[in-house]
Amino acid sequence: MAATLRGEGRGPVLAALALVPLNWGLEAWKWQRLARHLEPNHSYWRSLRAVLVGLTLGFATPNRVGDYAARILELHARRRLDAVGAVFLGRYAQLVATVLAGGVGLLYFLLRFYLAGYPAAQVGVVLAFAVGGALTLLPLYRSRLLLALLVLVKPLRRFRRYLAIMPTYAAGTLHAVLGISGLRYAVFCGQFLLLLHAYGTRAPIGPALAAVAGTFLFKSLVPSLNALADVGVRELSATHLFALLGQPVLPVLSASLSLWVINIALPSALGLLWLPGLRVLREQRGR
């Protein structure tokens, strides 16, 4: 099957493109909720600028540390140390959503394709995934425990001062941040499904969602040098999982690459326009 867009495929692609502002708009809203704990008057506009500039700076930096830098530098100097913990909290909340949904997706493939006929192993795997999900939530809502663990591991002690802000967030804020992360995750999944449909993939919706969730989980758990390195991880995971569903490789590969282009490459280019407006640059010009 040739992975080309015919007339009926253009509508889903346009719909996926239309979801890009919603995707990064939700991320800006999430960062605003976190940043207002540090600066009560932090506006949505500043949050959106920090997110897009962070996406641009993180495009070529190891493990996207440029994302941290943009958000931190957008804040007033006296709160920048605390902002490290705030950024980590937001990214961890997104990871929680990815791990919980991705765990369910991988569980589907394990039970159907790898452990079929082994009921005892199936029960053990389900329990392991349930425990893993609970442990994933623990650092989000019990961050004091995380800080205590950092003290016990000598090489990690220096990070404790950067994450000390985490326990000061109210439970309501954490619920909101996790909820927004879940909404962003749903947008990601919707975009991927639309692009898969556009390129001709016709897997049933339930297994297709499981494959998409598993793909995002693998991409999130594998360390990457930069945004370009993420491409190979996602494509390899997607083609493998969809191959188990009997789907050809080329349409899945095309959809996954298109997802990267519209969600990462294009917004990163937009962030270049806002880079001169970063607070630290404004401060330097004012001296």
N, C-alpha and C positions, 0 to 999 in steps of 0.2 A: 504493500500500500504506500503510495507516494504521500509524503507529509506536506502536501500543498493545500493552501486555503482556496476552497471554491466559494461560490457565492453564499451558500448557506453557512459557511464558517466565519464569515466576516462579522455577523451579528454577535456571536459569543465573544469574539476578540474585542469588539468595541465595548461590550459589557464589562469585560475584564479590565480594560483600560479605564472605564468610568469608575471602577472601584478603587483605583490607585489613590485619588485624593481622600477617599474614606479611610483607606488603610493608614496612611501617614497622618491624617487628621485625628484618628483615634490615638495614634502614638503620641501626638502633640498634646492631646487631652490628658493622657495618662501622665506625661511628664509634667504638665501644669499642676495636676493634683499632687504630685510629689514635690515639685519645686515650691508650691505655696506653703508647705510646711517650713521652708527655709526663708522664703520671702513672700509674705501674705499678699502682696500686690502684683505678683508675677502674672503677666498677661498671657492669654492664649497665643497672641501674635508672636511674642518672644519665644514661647515654647515651640511653636511651629518652625520659627527660624532656626532655633537651636537644633531641632530634630533633623531638618534638611541639611544644614551645614555639617552636623555630625555624620550624617549619611555620606556626605561628600568626603570628609576627612577620613572616615573609616573605610572608605573604598579601597585604599592601598596601604593601610596601617595594619600591623600584626594584631590579630584577634579584634580588629575594629576599635582599637583604643582611641582613635580619633573621635569616635562617637562620645566617649567620656569627656574628651577635651573640649569639644564644642559646647556641650551642655554646662560643664563646669565654668568655662570662661564667660558664658553668658550671664552668670550670676555675679553679685557683688563680691568683691575680693574676700570679705570677712566670712563668707559662707561657702567658699569654694572647697575647703577641706571636707565639710559635711556633705557637699554635693556628690562626692565619690560614692558614699553609701547610698544616696538617693538614686543615682543612676544604676548602681548594682541592684537595688531593690526592684526597680522597674524591669530591668533585664531578667532578673530571676523570676519575677511574676510571669513574664512571657514564656520563660523556660518551663515553669510549672504547667501552664496551659498546654504546651507542646508535649511534655512528658506524659501528662495524664491522658490526653487524646491519642497520642502516638502509642502509648502502652496498650490501649484498647485495640488499636489497629493492628499492632504486631501480634497481639494475643489471638486475633482472628486467624492470621496466617499460620501461627504455630499450631493452633488447635485443628485447623482444617488440613494443612498440607504436611506438617511434620510430626504431629503427635496423634494423628487419627488412629484409633485402635489401641491406644495406651491410656485408659481412663485414670489410672493412678498418677501418671505423669501429668495429665491434663489438670487434675486437681492441684497438684503441687505447683504447677506453673501459674495457675489462677491465683493461688494464695501468695505466691512470690510477687506477682504483679500488684496485688492489693497492698501488701506491706510496702513495696517500693513506692507506690503512689502516696501512701501516708507519710513515709519518710521524706518524700520530695516536698510535701507541704510544710513539714516541721520547721525548716529554717525561715520560712516566710512569716509564720505566726509565733514562732518561739526563737526569735533572733538572739536573745540573750544566751541561749544554749549554744548557738553558733559562735558567738564571741568567746564563750568559755572554752570551747574546743580549740579556737585559734590560739589561746594562751598556752594550751598543752602542747602544741606543735611549734617548736622554736622557730623554724623558718617562716612560719605564717604569722608570728606575733606582730610584725610590723604593720600588718594590714588591719589590726584591730582598731586602731585610732581612726582609720578611714571609714569603718563600718559602724562606729559607735552611735551614729544617728539612727540606725535602723530600729532599735527598740522604742524609740520615742514616737513612732507613728501609731496612730489610733487604729483599732481593729476595723472601724468603719472605712478608713482610708485604704487599708489593705484589701478589704472586700471590694471596694470600688476599683482599685488598681488591677486586681485579679479578674474582675468582671470585664474591664476594658480589654485586658489581654486576651480573654476568651473571645470577645467580639472581633478583635484583630485576627485571631486565629481562624475564626469562621470566614472572615473576608479572604484570607489567604487560600483556604480550602475552596471557597467558591470560585476564586479566580482560576485556580488550577483545574477544577472540574470544567469550567467554561472553555479553557484553552484545550483541554483534552478532547472535548466534544468538537471543537472547531477543527482539530486536525484529524478527526475520524475515529477516535477511540470510543468504543461502545460497550464498556464493561458495565455490569449492573451497578446501581448507585451505591448500595451498601458496601460491596467489596471494593469499589473504586474509592470510596471515602476511607476505608481501612488502608488502602495502598497509599493514598495521599498523606494520611496521618503518619504512617510508618516512614514515608519518605522525609517528612519534616523532622521526625524524631532523629533519624540517622544524621541528617544535616546539622541538627543542633548539638548533637553529642560528640561529633568528630571535630577536633580543633582545626582551625583554618588560619592560614597566614594573612589572608585578606579576602575581600569579597569575590575576587576572581577565583580563588581556590575553592570557594563554596560550590561553584558550578559543577565540578566533577563529582563531588560527593552526592549532590542531589540527583544528578542524572543517573549515576550508577545505581542508586537506591531505587529510583522510580522505575527504571527499565527492568530491574530484577523483580520487583513486586508485581508490576503489571504483566510481566511475562508469565508469572504464576497464574494469572487470570486469563491467559490465552491471548493477550493483546500484543500486537507487533511493536517492535522497538522504536522504529523511526517516528511515528506520531507522538509517542510518549516523550521521546527525546526532544522533539520540536516544541512540544507544549512546555516542558520544563525549562528549556532555554528561553522561550518567550516570556515565561513568568519572571525569570531573572532580569530580562531586559526591561520590562515595564515596571517592575517593582523596585529595582536597584539601580540599574544604569541610567534610566531617564530621570528619576528623582535626584540622583547624584549630580547630574548635569545641572538641574535646576538649583541645587544648593550652591553651585559656584556663583550664582548671581547674588546670593545673600552673604557670601563669605566676607566681603568688606564691611558688613554691618555687625560683625561679631564684636561683643562688648570690649574685649581686650584690645582689638585694633582701634576702636573708637577712643579708648583710654590713652593709647600710645600717641594718637594723632592730637589729643588734647594737651599733651605735655609741651 
